[in-house]
Amino acid sequence: MQSTPIRTIKSYSVTNSRHINPAFSLAKTITLAFFLIALILAGSCHRSSNAHDLPELIQQLQSADSHKARKALVILTRLGDPKALDAVIAYSEGKSPALRIQAILAARQFKSPRALPWLFVLANGHPDENVRHAAQEALSCLERQDGA
């Protein structure tokens, strides 16, 4: 008799785990939380943007040092300059889903209609569900803004 409740509990947890699964896993949520904190800190620590800062930040984004590149992505996102869009898209190619999502957030912040085709492709064809979801949200946000 004891084996029946255990099977029921195992069956229940397996069956319901599909329905309880959130849009973002805990690890990705934590990664995004750290990214948002970094955005806030970058805004309070980084001086005002000058035109000559942008090329330097784009160059840092292309750096082999991943820490330096991520920091540049945070600052570029905070600055919101659409001139950095192509560099951010190039940086995100072949990266982890968490970094892709950060690039999507940057593209959304840039508010450039040039990001629409890239976001459309990610929203409809990226293998990671979280990346597709983030791209769909950014795409709808930019489309609403473009239509307004």
DRENMIKE-889810 format. One record per residue (C-alpha): chain; x, y, z. Coordinates in Angstrom, 3 decimals. Layout:
BEGIN
+-------+----------+----------+----------+
! chain !       xx !       yy !       zz !
+-------+----------+----------+----------+
!     A !        X !        Y !        Z !
...
+-------+----------+----------+----------+
***
This chain:
BEGIN
+-------+----------+----------+----------+
! chain !       xx !       yy !       zz !
+-------+----------+----------+----------+
!     A !    0.000 !    0.000 !    0.000 !
!     A !    2.854 !    2.395 !    0.592 !
!     A !    4.114 !    2.051 !   -2.981 !
!     A !    0.868 !    3.424 !   -4.417 !
!     A !    1.105 !    6.864 !   -2.720 !
!     A !    4.770 !    7.151 !   -3.716 !
!     A !    3.919 !    6.420 !   -7.335 !
!     A !    1.062 !    8.883 !   -7.133 !
!     A !    3.377 !   11.552 !   -5.752 !
!     A !    6.014 !   10.870 !   -8.414 !
!     A !    3.360 !   10.846 !  -11.123 !
!     A !    1.865 !   14.044 !   -9.737 !
!     A !    5.198 !   15.877 !   -9.650 !
!     A !    6.178 !   14.813 !  -13.172 !
!     A !    2.771 !   15.660 !  -14.576 !
!     A !    2.543 !   19.041 !  -12.868 !
!     A !    6.140 !   20.096 !  -13.502 !
!     A !    5.166 !   20.865 !  -17.106 !
!     A !    2.458 !   23.233 !  -15.931 !
!     A !    4.425 !   24.921 !  -13.167 !
!     A !    7.470 !   25.649 !  -15.341 !
!     A !    7.910 !   29.477 !  -15.381 !
!     A !    8.871 !   31.438 !  -18.480 !
!     A !   12.343 !   31.982 !  -17.081 !
!     A !   14.304 !   29.443 !  -15.099 !
!     A !   15.711 !   30.485 !  -11.755 !
!     A !   19.254 !   30.685 !  -13.131 !
!     A !   18.193 !   32.944 !  -16.004 !
!     A !   16.120 !   35.099 !  -13.669 !
!     A !   19.139 !   35.556 !  -11.406 !
!     A !   21.327 !   36.373 !  -14.434 !
!     A !   18.851 !   39.014 !  -15.582 !
!     A !   18.608 !   40.419 !  -12.053 !
!     A !   22.398 !   40.848 !  -11.946 !
!     A !   22.272 !   42.467 !  -15.384 !
!     A !   19.641 !   44.955 !  -14.217 !
!     A !   21.663 !   45.738 !  -11.080 !
!     A !   24.715 !   46.287 !  -13.273 !
!     A !   22.661 !   48.661 !  -15.437 !
!     A !   21.733 !   50.696 !  -12.392 !
!     A !   25.314 !   50.754 !  -11.139 !
!     A !   26.668 !   51.645 !  -14.565 !
!     A !   24.287 !   54.564 !  -14.724 !
!     A !   25.386 !   55.898 !  -11.366 !
!     A !   29.118 !   55.280 !  -11.890 !
!     A !   29.609 !   56.117 !  -15.560 !
!     A !   30.026 !   59.720 !  -16.580 !
!     A !   27.834 !   61.280 !  -19.240 !
!     A !   28.153 !   59.911 !  -22.709 !
!     A !   30.310 !   61.810 !  -25.123 !
!     A !   30.420 !   61.057 !  -28.830 !
!     A !   33.967 !   59.698 !  -28.461 !
!     A !   32.886 !   57.213 !  -25.731 !
!     A !   30.755 !   55.185 !  -28.122 !
!     A !   33.564 !   53.878 !  -30.373 !
!     A !   35.598 !   53.005 !  -27.283 !
!     A !   32.679 !   51.059 !  -25.782 !
!     A !   32.040 !   49.240 !  -29.057 !
!     A !   35.707 !   48.286 !  -29.175 !
!     A !   35.454 !   46.960 !  -25.597 !
!     A !   32.389 !   44.974 !  -26.646 !
!     A !   34.576 !   43.190 !  -29.198 !
!     A !   37.225 !   42.453 !  -26.567 !
!     A !   38.374 !   38.904 !  -25.849 !
!     A !   37.963 !   39.720 !  -22.138 !
!     A !   34.389 !   38.605 !  -21.434 !
!     A !   34.126 !   40.728 !  -18.280 !
!     A !   35.127 !   43.869 !  -20.173 !
!     A !   32.712 !   43.014 !  -23.013 !
!     A !   29.785 !   42.463 !  -20.637 !
!     A !   30.533 !   45.727 !  -18.855 !
!     A !   30.543 !   47.508 !  -22.221 !
!     A !   27.190 !   45.894 !  -23.074 !
!     A !   25.716 !   47.162 !  -19.811 !
!     A !   26.969 !   50.694 !  -20.402 !
!     A !   25.853 !   50.712 !  -24.054 !
!     A !   22.407 !   49.543 !  -22.972 !
!     A !   22.248 !   52.274 !  -20.372 !
!     A !   23.305 !   54.920 !  -22.887 !
!     A !   20.654 !   53.748 !  -25.341 !
!     A !   22.492 !   54.973 !  -28.435 !
!     A !   21.111 !   53.146 !  -31.510 !
!     A !   24.490 !   53.549 !  -33.254 !
!     A !   25.682 !   50.598 !  -31.143 !
!     A !   22.965 !   48.245 !  -32.433 !
!     A !   25.061 !   46.487 !  -35.089 !
!     A !   27.902 !   45.901 !  -32.632 !
!     A !   25.529 !   44.512 !  -29.999 !
!     A !   23.914 !   42.165 !  -32.521 !
!     A !   27.327 !   40.967 !  -33.696 !
!     A !   28.450 !   40.491 !  -30.092 !
!     A !   25.442 !   38.339 !  -29.262 !
!     A !   25.943 !   35.894 !  -32.147 !
!     A !   26.886 !   32.469 !  -30.846 !
!     A !   26.612 !   33.536 !  -27.203 !
!     A !   24.610 !   31.899 !  -24.425 !
!     A !   20.852 !   32.495 !  -24.206 !
!     A !   21.391 !   34.760 !  -21.180 !
!     A !   23.726 !   37.022 !  -23.186 !
!     A !   21.325 !   36.936 !  -26.130 !
!     A !   18.581 !   38.158 !  -23.815 !
!     A !   20.847 !   40.958 !  -22.584 !
!     A !   21.458 !   41.965 !  -26.208 !
!     A !   17.709 !   41.901 !  -26.832 !
!     A !   17.185 !   44.189 !  -23.836 !
!     A !   19.845 !   46.508 !  -25.259 !
!     A !   18.157 !   46.560 !  -28.671 !
!     A !   14.868 !   47.360 !  -26.988 !
!     A !   16.523 !   50.201 !  -25.088 !
!     A !   18.005 !   51.594 !  -28.328 !
!     A !   14.453 !   52.018 !  -29.691 !
!     A !   15.692 !   51.634 !  -33.245 !
!     A !   13.410 !   50.228 !  -35.947 !
!     A !   16.555 !   48.673 !  -37.456 !
!     A !   16.345 !   46.047 !  -34.667 !
!     A !   12.947 !   44.787 !  -35.865 !
!     A !   14.179 !   42.205 !  -38.438 !
!     A !   16.716 !   40.743 !  -35.984 !
!     A !   14.119 !   40.559 !  -33.219 !
!     A !   11.620 !   38.967 !  -35.600 !
!     A !   14.096 !   36.216 !  -36.499 !
!     A !   14.902 !   35.560 !  -32.837 !
!     A !   11.233 !   35.629 !  -31.813 !
!     A !   10.278 !   33.058 !  -34.423 !
!     A !   13.312 !   30.862 !  -34.846 !
!     A !   15.651 !   30.814 !  -31.858 !
!     A !   15.825 !   27.365 !  -30.210 !
!     A !   15.678 !   28.761 !  -26.652 !
!     A !   12.186 !   29.556 !  -25.391 !
!     A !   13.380 !   32.368 !  -23.115 !
!     A !   15.193 !   34.100 !  -25.960 !
!     A !   12.076 !   33.805 !  -28.157 !
!     A !    9.930 !   35.238 !  -25.369 !
!     A !   12.286 !   38.188 !  -24.720 !
!     A !   12.517 !   38.898 !  -28.458 !
!     A !    8.715 !   38.794 !  -28.824 !
!     A !    8.311 !   41.288 !  -25.983 !
!     A !   10.955 !   43.627 !  -27.410 !
!     A !    9.478 !   43.295 !  -30.884 !
!     A !    5.969 !   44.189 !  -29.736 !
!     A !    7.332 !   47.097 !  -27.673 !
!     A !    9.249 !   48.524 !  -30.650 !
!     A !    6.321 !   47.968 !  -33.017 !
!     A !    3.979 !   49.845 !  -30.664 !
!     A !    6.505 !   52.641 !  -30.417 !
!     A !    7.046 !   52.719 !  -34.202 !
!     A !    3.293 !   52.901 !  -34.783 !
!     A !    2.734 !   55.604 !  -32.170 !
+-------+----------+----------+----------+
***
